[in-house]
Amino acid sequence: MATTSTTEPDGPERKYTEAEIKEENRRIRHLRRLVDFSMALIAQSPMSLEEAQTVVRGVRRHAVELFPGKEETFDLIYTPRFRRLIAEKFQLL
């Protein structure tokens, strides 16, 4: 069984098993599909601004379930994409 090691910022080196790496990659793919689907849904559906914001909140909630403690990462990567899409769709610029 293959392992990969990383050094944690506040602790000792951590070894990850191949199974852990595969699971992490599966969760990343799932989140990407969810984000892509949600962005397409917002862009192409006749929904209100409030409904679009509800979709974004749901995606964020699900992302935090998949990756506990990574709220800031979601906010850095995905929130700006959703904001741009919503601003463009609802002409909020």
WORADA-V295136 format. One record per pair of residues at least 6 apart in sequence whose ideal C-beta (glycine too) atoms are under 8 Angstrom apart, sorted by sequence separation. I is the first residue (numbers start at 1). J is the second residue. D is the distance in Angstrom with one decimal. If there is no record, write none. Layout:
# WORADA-V295136
I:J:D, I:J:D
This chain:
# WORADA-V295136
7:13:5.0, 8:14:5.5, 41:47:7.8, 64:70:6.9, 67:73:7.2, 86:92:6.9, 87:93:5.4, 6:13:6.9, 7:14:7.7, 63:70:7.3, 64:71:5.7, 67:74:7.8, 5:13:5.2, 6:14:5.7, 16:24:7.9, 47:55:7.7, 5:14:6.6, 5:15:4.9, 6:16:7.1, 42:52:4.8, 64:74:7.0, 4:15:7.3, 5:16:7.2, 60:71:7.6, 63:74:4.8, 3:15:4.6, 4:16:4.9, 3:16:6.2, 42:55:5.9, 3:17:5.7, 41:55:6.5, 42:56:7.8, 60:74:5.6, 2:17:7.7, 3:18:7.2, 63:78:7.3, 1:17:6.0, 2:18:4.6, 1:18:5.5, 4:21:6.3, 38:55:5.3, 1:19:7.7, 38:56:7.3, 60:78:7.6, 59:78:7.3, 60:79:7.7, 38:58:7.9, 38:59:5.0, 56:79:7.8, 59:82:7.8, 35:59:6.2, 34:59:5.9, 56:82:4.7, 34:62:6.3, 34:63:7.8, 56:86:7.5, 31:62:7.7, 31:63:5.6, 53:86:7.3, 52:86:5.3, 31:66:5.8, 30:66:6.7, 31:67:7.6, 49:86:7.0, 52:89:7.1, 52:90:7.5, 27:66:4.7, 27:67:6.8, 42:82:7.6, 49:90:5.1, 39:81:6.9, 43:85:6.1, 35:78:5.8, 39:82:7.1, 42:85:5.9, 38:82:7.9, 42:86:6.7, 35:81:7.6, 39:85:5.7, 43:89:6.3, 42:89:6.6
